[in-house]
Every structure is written in C-alpha cells, then in structure tokens.
Amino acid sequence: MVKRKKQFLGKTSVILLLVLLVVVLYRNAWLGDDAFITFRVVDNFINGYGLTWNPGERVQVYTHPLWLFLLSGIYFFTREIFLTSLFVSMAVTVVAAGIFAFKIARDYRAAMLGLGLMLVSKTFIDYSSSGLENPLNHLLIIVFFYFYVKGAIDRRTLFRLTLVTSLAALNRFDTIVLFLPLLVYYFFKIPGKLENFKTIMYGLSPLILWECFSLFYYGFPFPNTAFAKLSTGLDHWSLLSQGARYLNHFFLRSPVSFLAIVMAVIFNLRYRGNRSFYLMLGMVLYLLYVVKIGGCFMTGRFFSAPFILSLLILLQYQLDRSHRIRWVMVGILILGGLFWPRSPLWSGAGYGTGPEIKDWYRGISDERAAYFQSNSLLNVRFSDSLPDTEWAKQGREAAQKGEKLVTRCGIGQFGFSAGPEVHILDCHALTDPLLARLPITAFKGWRIGHFRRVVPEGYEATLLSGENQLHDKDLARYYEVLRFIVRGPLFSSKRLWETMKMNLGFYNHHLKAYLSRPLYHVTYEQVRKPVPPGTSFNHNACRLLSPGGIVITFDRRQYHRLFEVSLDNNDVYQIIFYDDTSLVASLDKPPSWSQRGGLAVDTVLVPEKALTRGYDRVALKPVRGDRAYSFGHFRFLD
C-alpha cells in the first residue's frame, strides 16, 4: 500500500512537472529571424515553387530537411507559420520530455531531477522554440538514448541506433558527431564486421537517399549555407578564438547547462569500459567541433544538444548510494538554477527590455532577448499579420511596390513577408549560390554566421535581366555553369554532367582568376570626393578591397606630380601606373599607423618614369597587413 502510494505520488509529481514545462515553454516561446529563412522555403514548397528560396533557383538554404518537412506537412493544413512553428516546437519538446520521464528514467526521482534540469536550463528552454530545428534534435537524441539503454549490444540495436543517427543528421548534419564514437564501439564489439557494415548502411539509408536527392535536385550534396560559412577565407586561428569566446559566453549566460555538461564528462571519465564513455566522448568531440567552426552568433544554440545528452548520461543510473554524489550535484544545479536571475522559470513578457538586450559579446548575443518583444507568444498581437515586425512590413511593402530584386542583409522575416515574386539577394550569401562561393573581403569586424560579401559588378543586372552581365569574364564563365546547374532543366543530361564537373572542381580556376584581379574598376570622378581620415574601414563611403585591389581610369593621359589617397592605415599597398596596357612605374606605400585608426590620408609623389611618359590608369593593390584592406578616395593635388 505504501509502495503504491509512493508510486502514485511520484507519477503525479512527474505529470505536474510536465505541465509546468508546458507553461514555461509557452511563456518563453519566441521566433528568431533565421527561422523565417526556412519558413519561406516551406511556403514556396507548399505553394508549388519547389524547395527553393528564390523561385526558379534551386538552392538549399536550410540545414535541416527533416524539420522542414515536418513543418511543411502541418503548414499544408494551417497555412499559418508563426503559431504553427511555435506549437509544433512545444509539442515535440513535451513528447521528448515525456519519453525521458516515462521510458528512460529509472524511477520517478530520476524523472523529476531530469525535468527539473530542463526547466532551469536557459539553453534548453530558449531553443525549444525559436523556429529552429533544436526541439527535433532533442527528441532524436532521447530516442537514440532509449534504444541504447533498452537494447543489447547486438546488430538489431546497431541498426536502430544508426537509423536514428541518420535521421538526426537529416535534422542537423553535425549532430552525427555526438553518436559516432558509440556506433564505432558497436561496430567493433559485435562479431561479423561485414554484416555490421551492411547494417550501418541500411540504417544510414535515409541520409544516403537525401544526399543523392540533394546532388540531383540542387546540384550539390551540401547546403548552400555550408559554402557561405566555410568559403570565407578566414584562418583557423580566428575561428578557434571565436569558438572559445562562444564557449565562454555559454558558461556566463547558461551556467546550469554548462555545468551539467562538465559534470557528465567528469563522472564518466572513469567508465572507459562502459558504453556511456563513448557517449561522453561523442559529446566532447562535438564541443571541440563547435569551437573549431567558431560557434554561432546565438548564445547557447549549439549547446542544447550536448546538454540533453549530458542530462541523460547523468541520470541513467539508479538513485542508490554508489551514485549519491551525482544526485547531490544535480540537485545543487537545479537549486542554483531556481535562484539564477535569468532562469526561464521567471521569464515574462518584459524579457528583452532589461540588461539582457545589451548582452552582446564579439558578435554573440541573446537572440531571444532581441526578438522577444515582437516575436513571442506573450507579446504578439494575434489580430495583426504575423510576423508584425519592421522587417516584415518592409517585405510586404516591397511586394506591394512590385520590386523584382532587393539586395539586403537580415533576410528572414523580410523574405517570408515579401513572398515569391521578390528575388532577394542576400549579402551574407546564405541563399545565393554565387556569393556563397566567394570569400569575404573584410577580415576584421566580421560577425560569426554573418560573413558579408561584395556583390560583383554586373551581378544584380544579371539577376534582373536573366542575361549574364557580369563584368569579369572568368566569373561570368563560372556563373554560367553554376546558373545552369541551379536553374537549368532538372533532367538534362548536360546538367548532370556539369554538376559532376563542378563538384570535382573543374571550374575552380575561373574563381581563382577572378579573385586575383581588381575587384573594382572605377573612374576618377567616382573616387575623387575626399573621405575624412579616421573613417572606419567598413564605412559605406569606403570600398573593401580583395587582393586584386582597385583600378582608377582617367579620361585622358595624366602628368600630375602629386595625388592624395586614403587607405586603411595599418596595411602596405602597391600603387601601379599604367599607360594603355603597359606598366610604367610602381611604388609601395607603407602603413601610416594612425593613432586614430581607420583610414589614413597620405600625399604621394608620382615616380619620375610615370611623369615623363604619362599614365591613364592607376591600380592600388594590397600587399600585406591585417587582411581588412580598404580604399576611401583618390584625387590630384596639382
């Protein structure tokens, strides 16, 4: 009788915590701008435009096919994305928590501790909505763990684990790192390597089929966002440094989640012969991977998956004396989370109006604070069109005006609201196939995940007219092939042939040739207006330079002796004088090392050879420096 009463009270407590989880999820539910990038694809897909961002251009702008198809299936019936995505996220989260509480937790005490950790984890609660794929990630991790704890070390369990891994990779490819060590362990532990290999291939079949489809439909096996974020030209040290900052910011803004991960690692270091060790190893490898790629601009986003796995690892054992220290530490974590000022338990409609809105560190921010006042369930006005932000209004205005092409950054809500008739050129290259394959120009002042590109001359005219009007002949040739892949007839044998050649790098030499040439060809009249010294290198009045530099053309041969030029103060530039096609003279301009920083204005004496023969063009090329090369103006002084 006493035992039944305890079980009843335990189950009731767990159910009440699940109800509390629903309340907390509702009070914290929000949508970020990036989610609307996927939402535009969902809208296009359901309305017959294909899996596209800009209709007529097959570009994979999302990293989570599984999440996209889940939303699409429900959006087909609701035709409303704001509330649909939020309630789908909440439902998936509650299902995941319920599986943990009733199927994985050893008893009601472990279930209560796990749910308590979820409730006080800012990372988990923040990204159980947002419109991104994290809720489905959490569910798949919990399902994976369920098969792990309930199954024996045999081929059947290996298939189940591999299948869930495949689905998780379809939801976000890098989560495969979490599961890889355990799969390798099973592969070598179970007798029959050939059969094990076949089993893994069967389990990975959803992922393999998707990659085949992606290669056929989009022309590339990886999302366009991978090219946009990896083809930046940034060195590994810059990304590692940013990744370390991301980890530090995670610790400061979500200490409960951070300490839970650390505890899971420490408590399982001793179990090298135990399967949990390989889960812990996967978690460590995943964290190293996140640091390596520079993390994310959304604080905590990439850590919600390892947090869930750490929670499962910590609470997989019976609450007995041998693991008492583990439970005490988890209890302390929950207690600390209750009294932490930013605990999601106490978050309300005013979130985003306090100090959290200023939480910006080297490009990392509290994204929920940034969007909560406009894009949350507690603050949204249900009678209005959703979303009802300034960016969304601008998108609807662009559609009403009949604009055919808009070039901008911050494309999510704008793009979704503008609709399929407006072609949106994303200067961060997440949705554009050509810009994604060009390196960034400014190697300082960048923000992780927001790598701005300079739009090549003639590209906007090309998109508007449909005719290739790119000024650079090599870039035009490269884009001609790329355009045929993403816009050409889907079943064309020529397209499939060009797809293979493009993926094997047959056309990369055109990109290299383009990047070796000047980025800008301008006239003297276009650059003679002075730019004040100290102007920031990335100011709108400046031109960011690639290694090819800038060429200034004059309407006739010049014999001026002195000119003034403004260039970034801490770099070395080469100034080259041409007469027609002949190089007449050149000189190196050393750094000015201005204390004010930014651009420095210098007076330059023209070499005697150039004065004698005359010159009709001047080229300025970066030689060395901090790789943030910038040009302001050029004007004659005599």
C-alpha positions in Angstrom: 0.0 0.0 0.0 2.8 2.4 0.9 4.7 1.5 -2.2 1.6 2.1 -4.4 1.1 5.5 -2.7 4.7 6.5 -3.4 4.4 5.4 -7.0 1.2 7.4 -7.3 2.7 10.5 -5.8 5.8 10.0 -7.9 3.8 9.8 -11.2 1.7 12.7 -10.1 4.7 14.8 -9.4 6.2 13.9 -12.8 3.0 14.8 -14.6 2.8 18.2 -12.7 6.4 18.9 -13.8 5.5 18.2 -17.4 2.5 20.6 -17.1 4.9 23.2 -15.6 7.2 22.5 -18.6 4.3 23.4 -21.0 3.7 26.6 -19.1 7.4 27.6 -19.1 7.7 26.8 -22.8 4.6 28.9 -23.6 6.0 31.9 -21.5 9.4 31.6 -23.2 8.2 30.8 -26.8 9.8 33.0 -29.5 10.9 33.1 -33.1 14.2 34.3 -34.5 14.8 35.9 -37.9 16.8 33.0 -39.1 13.9 30.6 -38.7 12.0 32.6 -41.4 14.6 31.6 -44.0 13.3 28.1 -43.6 9.7 29.3 -43.4 10.0 31.0 -46.9 11.1 27.6 -48.3 8.2 25.9 -46.6 5.8 28.5 -48.1 7.3 28.1 -51.6 7.2 24.3 -51.3 3.6 24.1 -50.3 2.6 26.7 -52.9 4.2 24.8 -55.8 7.5 26.6 -56.2 9.7 23.7 -55.1 12.2 23.5 -52.3 13.5 26.9 -53.2 14.3 30.3 -51.6 14.0 32.3 -54.8 11.6 30.5 -57.1 13.3 29.3 -60.3 16.6 28.9 -58.5 17.3 25.6 -56.8 19.4 26.5 -53.8 19.4 24.6 -50.5 19.3 27.4 -47.9 18.4 25.2 -44.9 20.4 22.7 -42.9 17.5 20.7 -41.5 15.5 18.8 -44.2 13.7 16.7 -41.5 12.5 19.8 -39.6 11.5 21.5 -42.9 9.3 18.5 -44.0 7.7 18.3 -40.5 6.7 21.9 -40.7 5.6 21.6 -44.3 3.3 18.8 -43.5 1.5 20.8 -40.9 1.7 24.1 -42.7 -0.1 22.4 -45.6 -3.2 22.4 -43.4 -2.8 25.5 -41.3 -1.4 28.0 -43.9 0.0 30.0 -40.9 3.6 29.7 -39.9 4.1 31.8 -36.8 1.8 29.9 -34.4 2.3 26.6 -36.2 6.0 26.5 -35.8 5.8 27.5 -32.1 3.2 24.9 -31.1 4.9 22.2 -33.2 8.2 23.0 -31.3 6.4 22.9 -27.9 4.6 19.6 -28.8 7.9 17.9 -29.9 9.6 19.1 -26.7 6.9 17.8 -24.5 6.9 14.4 -26.3 10.7 14.2 -25.8 10.4 15.1 -22.1 7.7 12.5 -21.7 9.8 9.7 -23.3 12.6 10.6 -20.9 10.3 10.7 -17.9 8.3 7.5 -18.5 10.6 5.4 -20.7 14.2 6.2 -19.8 14.3 7.5 -16.2 14.9 4.5 -13.8 12.3 5.9 -11.3 10.2 9.0 -10.6 13.0 10.6 -8.7 15.3 10.5 -11.7 12.5 11.7 -13.9 11.9 14.7 -11.6 15.6 15.6 -11.5 15.8 15.4 -15.3 12.7 17.6 -15.8 13.9 20.0 -13.1 17.2 20.4 -15.0 15.3 21.1 -18.3 13.1 23.7 -16.5 16.1 25.7 -15.2 18.3 25.4 -18.4 18.1 28.6 -20.3 19.7 26.9 -23.3 17.2 24.1 -23.4 14.1 26.3 -22.9 15.3 29.1 -25.3 15.9 26.6 -28.1 12.8 24.5 -27.5 11.2 27.2 -29.6 12.9 29.8 -31.8 11.6 28.2 -35.0 14.9 26.3 -35.5 15.4 22.5 -35.5 16.6 22.1 -31.9 13.4 20.6 -30.5 13.5 17.8 -33.0 17.2 17.4 -32.2 16.3 16.9 -28.6 13.7 14.3 -29.4 16.0 12.3 -31.6 18.8 12.3 -29.0 16.3 11.0 -26.4 15.1 8.3 -28.8 18.7 7.3 -29.6 19.4 7.0 -25.8 16.2 5.0 -25.3 17.4 2.3 -27.8 20.9 2.5 -26.2 19.7 1.8 -22.7 17.0 -0.7 -23.6 18.8 -2.7 -26.2 21.5 -5.3 -26.0 24.8 -4.9 -27.8 23.6 -6.7 -31.0 23.0 -6.0 -34.6 19.4 -5.1 -34.1 20.3 -2.3 -31.7 23.1 -1.2 -34.0 20.5 -0.8 -36.8 18.2 1.2 -34.6 20.9 3.5 -33.4 22.2 4.0 -36.9 18.8 4.8 -38.2 18.2 7.4 -35.5 21.7 8.8 -36.2 20.7 9.1 -39.9 17.5 11.0 -39.0 19.4 13.3 -36.7 21.9 14.0 -39.4 19.0 14.9 -41.7 17.8 17.3 -39.0 21.3 18.8 -38.5 24.2 17.1 -40.0 26.8 17.9 -37.3 24.9 16.0 -34.6 26.3 12.9 -36.1 29.5 13.7 -34.2 27.6 13.0 -30.9 26.7 9.5 -31.9 29.8 8.4 -33.9 32.0 7.1 -31.1 29.2 4.8 -29.8 28.5 3.5 -33.3 32.1 2.7 -33.8 32.2 0.9 -30.5 29.2 -1.2 -31.5 30.7 -1.9 -34.9 33.9 -3.5 -33.4 32.2 -5.0 -30.4 29.6 -7.1 -32.4 31.1 -10.1 -34.2 30.8 -10.0 -38.0 32.3 -6.8 -39.5 30.8 -7.3 -43.0 27.3 -7.8 -41.6 27.8 -4.8 -39.3 28.8 -2.7 -42.2 25.7 -3.7 -44.1 23.6 -3.0 -41.1 25.1 0.5 -40.8 24.4 1.1 -44.5 20.8 0.1 -44.1 20.5 2.4 -41.1 22.0 5.3 -42.9 19.8 4.8 -46.0 17.6 7.9 -45.3 20.7 10.1 -45.1 22.2 8.5 -48.3 18.9 8.9 -50.2 18.7 12.5 -49.2 22.3 13.2 -50.3 21.5 11.6 -53.7 18.4 13.8 -54.0 20.3 16.9 -52.9 23.0 16.2 -55.5 20.4 15.7 -58.2 18.0 18.5 -57.3 20.3 21.2 -56.0 23.5 20.1 -57.8 25.5 19.8 -54.6 25.5 17.3 -51.6 25.8 20.1 -49.0 23.6 23.1 -48.2 24.4 26.5 -49.6 24.9 27.7 -46.1 27.9 25.4 -45.7 29.6 27.1 -48.7 28.7 30.6 -47.3 30.2 29.9 -43.9 33.2 27.8 -44.9 34.4 29.7 -48.1 35.2 32.8 -46.1 39.0 32.8 -46.3 39.3 33.2 -42.6 42.2 31.4 -40.9 41.7 28.6 -38.4 43.1 30.6 -35.5 40.4 33.4 -36.0 37.7 30.8 -35.9 39.2 28.9 -32.9 39.4 32.2 -31.0 35.8 33.0 -31.7 34.8 29.4 -30.8 36.5 29.8 -27.4 34.6 33.1 -26.9 31.3 31.3 -27.7 32.1 28.6 -25.1 32.9 31.3 -22.5 29.7 33.2 -23.3 27.7 30.0 -22.9 29.2 29.5 -19.4 28.3 33.0 -18.4 24.8 33.1 -19.8 23.7 29.5 -19.1 25.8 28.2 -16.3 23.3 25.4 -15.4 23.6 23.8 -18.8 27.4 24.3 -18.9 28.0 22.7 -15.6 25.7 19.8 -16.4 27.8 19.0 -19.4 31.0 19.3 -17.4 29.6 17.0 -14.7 28.6 14.4 -17.3 32.2 14.4 -18.7 33.9 14.2 -15.3 31.6 11.5 -13.9 32.1 9.3 -16.9 35.8 9.6 -17.4 36.3 6.6 -15.2 33.9 4.3 -17.2 36.2 3.6 -20.1 34.9 0.1 -20.5 31.3 1.3 -20.3 29.2 2.4 -23.3 28.5 5.7 -21.5 32.1 6.6 -22.0 31.6 6.6 -25.8 28.6 8.8 -25.5 30.6 11.2 -23.3 33.4 11.0 -25.9 31.0 12.0 -28.6 29.9 14.9 -26.6 33.5 16.1 -26.1 34.2 15.8 -29.8 31.0 17.7 -30.6 32.1 20.6 -28.3 35.5 20.6 -29.9 33.9 20.8 -33.3 31.7 23.7 -32.2 34.8 25.6 -31.0 36.6 24.8 -34.3 34.0 26.3 -36.5 33.8 29.4 -34.4 30.5 28.6 -32.7 27.4 30.6 -33.5 26.1 34.2 -33.0 23.2 32.8 -31.0 24.4 32.2 -27.4 23.8 28.6 -26.4 22.2 27.4 -29.6 24.8 24.7 -30.4 24.9 23.5 -26.8 21.3 22.4 -26.3 22.0 19.0 -27.9 25.0 18.2 -25.7 23.1 19.5 -22.7 20.3 16.9 -23.3 22.8 14.1 -23.8 24.6 15.1 -20.6 21.3 15.1 -18.7 20.6 11.5 -20.0 24.2 10.4 -19.1 24.0 11.8 -15.6 20.6 10.3 -14.8 20.8 6.8 -16.4 21.8 5.0 -13.1 19.7 4.1 -10.1 19.5 6.6 -7.3 21.5 4.5 -4.9 24.4 5.1 -2.5 27.1 4.5 -5.1 25.9 7.4 -7.2 24.8 9.7 -4.3 27.3 12.4 -5.2 25.9 12.6 -8.7 22.4 13.2 -7.5 23.5 15.8 -4.9 25.3 17.7 -7.6 22.3 17.6 -9.9 20.1 18.8 -7.1 22.5 21.7 -6.4 22.4 22.6 -10.1 18.6 22.7 -10.0 18.6 24.8 -6.8 21.1 27.2 -8.3 19.0 27.5 -11.5 16.0 28.4 -9.5 17.7 31.5 -8.0 19.6 32.5 -11.1 18.3 35.9 -12.3 17.9 34.7 -15.9 16.2 31.4 -15.1 13.5 30.7 -17.7 11.1 29.9 -14.8 10.9 33.6 -14.0 10.9 34.9 -17.6 7.9 37.0 -18.5 6.5 39.4 -21.1 9.2 42.0 -20.2 12.1 39.9 -21.3 14.2 41.8 -23.8 13.7 45.2 -22.2 16.2 44.7 -19.4 20.0 44.3 -19.3 19.8 41.1 -21.4 19.1 43.2 -24.6 22.6 44.6 -24.3 24.1 41.2 -24.0 26.5 41.4 -26.9 30.0 40.0 -26.9 32.1 39.8 -30.0 29.1 39.2 -32.2 27.4 36.7 -29.8 24.1 37.8 -28.5 21.0 36.7 -26.6 18.7 36.2 -29.7 15.6 35.6 -27.6 16.1 39.0 -26.0 16.5 40.6 -29.4 13.2 39.2 -30.8 11.1 38.5 -27.7 9.2 41.8 -27.7 8.0 41.4 -31.3 8.1 37.6 -31.9 6.9 35.9 -28.8 3.6 34.3 -27.7 3.4 36.6 -24.7 3.8 39.8 -26.7 2.3 39.1 -30.1 -0.9 40.8 -31.2 -2.9 38.0 -32.7 -5.1 40.3 -34.8 -2.2 41.5 -36.8 -0.4 39.8 -39.7 2.3 37.7 -38.3 5.2 38.4 -38.1 4.5 42.1 -37.4 8.0 43.5 -37.2 9.5 46.3 -39.1 11.4 43.9 -41.3 8.2 42.0 -42.1 6.5 45.3 -43.0 9.3 46.2 -45.3 9.0 42.9 -47.0 5.2 43.4 -47.6 5.9 46.9 -48.9 8.4 45.5 -51.4 5.8 43.1 -52.7 3.2 45.8 -53.0 5.5 48.0 -54.9 6.3 45.2 -57.3 10.0 45.2 -56.7 11.7 42.4 -58.6 15.1 42.5 -56.9 16.1 43.5 -53.4 19.7 43.3 -52.1 19.9 43.3 -48.3 21.2 41.6 -45.1 18.7 40.4 -42.5 16.6 38.4 -44.9 14.4 36.1 -42.8 11.2 38.0 -41.9 11.6 40.3 -44.9 11.9 37.4 -47.3 9.0 35.5 -45.9 6.7 38.5 -45.9 7.8 39.7 -49.4 6.7 36.5 -51.0 7.9 34.6 -54.0 7.7 37.4 -56.6 10.6 39.4 -55.0 14.0 38.0 -55.7 16.1 38.6 -52.6 19.9 38.8 -52.9 21.4 38.0 -49.5 24.7 39.9 -49.0 25.6 37.3 -46.3 25.4 34.7 -49.1 23.3 32.2 -47.2 20.8 32.0 -50.0 22.8 33.0 -53.1 24.8 30.3 -54.9 27.5 32.6 -56.4 28.2 34.9 -53.4 28.4 31.8 -51.2 31.5 30.6 -53.2 33.3 34.0 -52.9 35.5 34.8 -49.8 34.7 37.7 -47.6 36.6 40.9 -48.2 36.9 42.3 -44.7 38.9 40.1 -42.3 38.2 42.2 -39.3 34.9 43.4 -37.9 33.1 40.2 -39.1 30.4 38.5 -37.1 30.2 34.7 -37.0 27.5 33.5 -39.3 27.2 36.9 -40.9 30.0 36.9 -43.5 29.3 39.8 -45.8 30.3 39.6 -49.5 30.8 42.4 -52.0 28.3 41.9 -54.9 30.3 41.5 -58.1 29.9 44.2 -60.8 27.0 43.3 -63.1 25.5 40.6 -60.9 22.4 42.5 -59.9 21.8 43.4 -63.6 22.2 39.7 -64.4 19.6 38.6 -61.9 17.1 41.3 -63.1 17.5 40.7 -66.8 18.2 36.9 -66.9 21.3 37.6 -69.1 24.8 37.1 -67.9 26.1 40.7 -67.5 28.9 40.0 -65.0 31.9 42.3 -65.9 34.6 39.8 -65.1 35.0 37.2 -67.9 36.2 34.4 -65.6 33.4 35.0 -63.0 30.9 35.2 -65.9 32.1 31.8 -67.2 31.9 30.2 -63.7 28.4 31.6 -63.1 27.2 30.4 -66.4 27.8 26.9 -65.4 26.6 27.4 -61.8 23.4 29.0 -63.1 22.8 26.1 -65.5 23.0 23.7 -62.5 20.6 25.6 -60.3 18.3 26.9 -63.0 18.6 24.6 -65.9 16.3 21.7 -66.9 16.3 19.2 -64.0 16.5 16.1 -66.0 19.0 17.4 -68.6 21.9 15.0 -69.1 24.2 18.0 -69.8 23.2 19.5 -66.4 24.1 16.2 -64.7 27.5 16.2 -66.5 28.2 19.9 -65.5 27.1 19.1 -61.9 29.7 16.3 -61.7 32.4 18.6 -63.1 31.5 21.5 -60.8 31.7 19.3 -57.7 35.0 17.9 -58.8 36.5 21.4 -59.1 36.8 21.6 -62.8 35.8 25.3 -62.8 37.6 26.5 -59.8 40.3 28.1 -61.9 37.8 30.7 -63.0 37.2 31.7 -59.4 40.9 31.9 -58.7 41.5 34.1 -61.8 38.6 36.4 -60.8 39.9 36.8 -57.3 43.4 37.6 -58.5 42.1 40.6 -60.4 40.9 44.0 -59.2 37.5 43.9 -57.5 36.7 47.4 -58.7 37.1 49.3 -62.0 36.2 53.0 -61.3 36.6 56.4 -63.0 38.4 59.3 -61.4 35.2 61.2 -60.9 33.7 58.3 -58.9 36.5 58.4 -56.3 37.7 62.0 -56.1 35.4 63.0 -53.2 37.6 63.1 -50.1 36.9 60.7 -47.3 38.0 62.1 -43.9 40.9 60.5 -42.0 39.9 58.1 -39.2 36.8 56.9 -41.2 36.2 53.2 -40.3 37.5 50.7 -42.8 34.0 49.3 -43.4 32.1 52.6 -43.6 29.7 53.0 -46.5 32.0 55.6 -48.1 34.8 53.1 -48.4 35.4 50.2 -50.7 36.7 46.9 -49.2 39.5 45.5 -51.3 40.3 42.0 -52.4 43.9 41.1 -53.2 43.2 42.3 -56.7 42.7 45.8 -55.4 41.1 48.7 -57.4 41.8 50.3 -60.8 41.2 54.0 -61.4 40.8 55.0 -65.0 41.2 58.6 -66.3 39.6 60.1 -69.4 43.0 61.1 -70.8 46.7 60.6 -70.1 47.8 62.4 -66.9 51.0 64.1 -65.9 50.1 65.2 -62.3 53.0 65.0 -59.8 51.1 64.8 -56.6 47.9 63.0 -55.5 46.1 62.3 -52.3 44.9 58.8 -51.4 43.1 57.4 -48.3 43.7 53.8 -47.4 43.4 51.7 -44.3 46.2 52.9 -42.0 48.0 49.7 -41.0 48.5 48.0 -44.4 51.0 48.0 -47.2 49.7 48.8 -50.7 51.3 48.8 -54.1 50.5 51.7 -56.4 51.0 50.9 -60.1 50.9 53.3 -63.0 49.8 52.2 -66.5 49.8 53.7 -69.9 47.4 51.8 -72.1 48.4 48.2 -71.4 52.0 49.0 -70.4 53.2 49.1 -66.8 55.0 52.4 -66.5 56.1 52.6 -62.8 55.1 51.3 -59.3 55.8 52.1 -55.7 55.0 50.7 -52.3 53.0 52.8 -49.8 53.9 51.7 -46.2 51.5 51.8 -43.3 50.7 55.2 -41.8 50.0 53.8 -38.3 47.5 56.5 -37.5 46.6 56.7 -33.8 43.0 57.4 -34.8 42.8 54.1 -36.6 40.6 53.6 -39.7 41.6 55.3 -42.9 44.7 57.5 -43.2 45.1 60.2 -45.8 48.5 60.4 -47.5 50.1 62.5 -50.1 52.0 60.5 -52.7 54.7 61.7 -55.2 54.3 60.2 -58.7 57.5 58.3 -59.9 59.6 60.2 -62.5 59.0 57.5 -65.1 55.3 57.9 -64.9 55.6 61.7 -65.1 57.8 61.5 -68.2 55.6 59.1 -70.2 52.2 59.9 -68.6 49.6 57.5 -67.3 45.9 56.8 -67.9 45.3 54.3 -65.1 46.4 53.8 -61.5 46.0 50.5 -59.7 46.1 50.1 -55.9 46.7 46.6 -54.6 47.0 45.3 -51.1 50.4 43.7 -50.3 50.2 42.7 -46.7 48.5 43.7 -43.4 45.6 42.6 -41.4 43.6 41.5 -44.4 41.0 44.2 -43.9 42.0 46.3 -46.9 40.0 49.4 -47.5 40.1 52.3 -50.0 38.5 55.7 -49.5 39.4 58.3 -52.2 41.9 59.4 -54.8 42.4 63.0 -56.0 45.2 65.0 -57.7 46.7 67.9 -55.8 48.4 69.9 -58.5 
